[in-house]
Amino acid sequence: MHHAIAAWLTERPWRAAIAAAICGTFSLQMLMPFMVLAGAIPVLVALKSEWKQALAVAATAAAAAIWIVMSLAPEASWMIAGVLVLTFGPVLLALLLRKTGSLNLCFQLAVAVVSVGLVVVHLVLPDPTSIWVELLKRVIESMASAGLHIAGDTDAMVAIWSRTMWGALAALTLATLLGSLFLGCWWETLLDSPGKFGAEYRRLRLGLVLGLAVTVLFVAAFVSESALIASLAWVAFTALSFQGLAAAHRSKAVGRLNRGWLAAIYVLLIVPLSMSITVLGLAIWGFADNWLRPRTQAL
């Protein structure tokens, strides 16, 4: 089915543009699936055609999503910035992949750029957490007015949540960027070289520099109450979970993991009650894989 989708999108230039625009239109209502698709289509075009055409397709997706944003919340300029990052970010990574041929470099760069962006937010804003305090209070009040009451000290909950909301947003951004990049790359290899993407994905690793930074970050998180460190931990867990998933695919490829267990991991990742535990498990696996796997190993 995915081979047919990729072939259909690349047969005519206008097909990719229309499909990206449709996905961009629905991306705000159902964020992850349609936002990932809106970014994956330009990635496919970038790897199969000219960069100008890929950027044009990304622009149609962004324009459709921004039109919805302006219709629903004209004052939310930050959402427009987010749409631009999520639609143009994957295609820029794809162009880098086309030039360097290294999926792992794109993975590492995406992690680094999102982390730097998070640091910039905390340096530029005088009080980054206060933005989320008022928003979370309004959400709780709206839930209460609808008859949904949260048990416990809501002020304490708001204080805890507001410290990591930037991190959660950054982690979601990273997951969407990488999801779009990986899906678009997979589609492209289905057309030209089936199996190539899987081999590249199984090699994912943070590497020495990012691995050391993540290790120091986790140590600091235990002894610090910094909102920035807590937020960066979200990004680190997301990056490590991708590497953990790559390690799971590698284990399956060499026969150490049954195909059913790999399928179970994906099921657990989309079930809300088990998602956080599964991500944590994959992050631990990814952390161990980054340090224990020989750097010369390739599959």
Secondary structure, 3 states (H helix, E strand, C coil): CHHHHHHHHHHCHHHHHHHHHHHHHHCCCCHHHHHHHHHHHHHHHHHHCCHHHHHHHHHHHHHHHHHHHHHHCCCCHHHHHHHHHHHHHHHHHHHHHHHHCCHHHHHHHHHHHHHHHHHHHHHHCCCHHHHHHHHHHHHHHHHHHCCCCCCCCHHHHHHHHHHHHHHHHHHHHHHHHHHHHHHHHHHHHHHHCCCHHHHHHCCCCCHHHHHHHHHHHHHHHHHCCCHHHHHHHHHHHHHHHHHHHHHHHHHHHCCCCCHHHHHHHHHHHHCHHHHHHHHHHHHHHHHHHHHHCCCCCCC
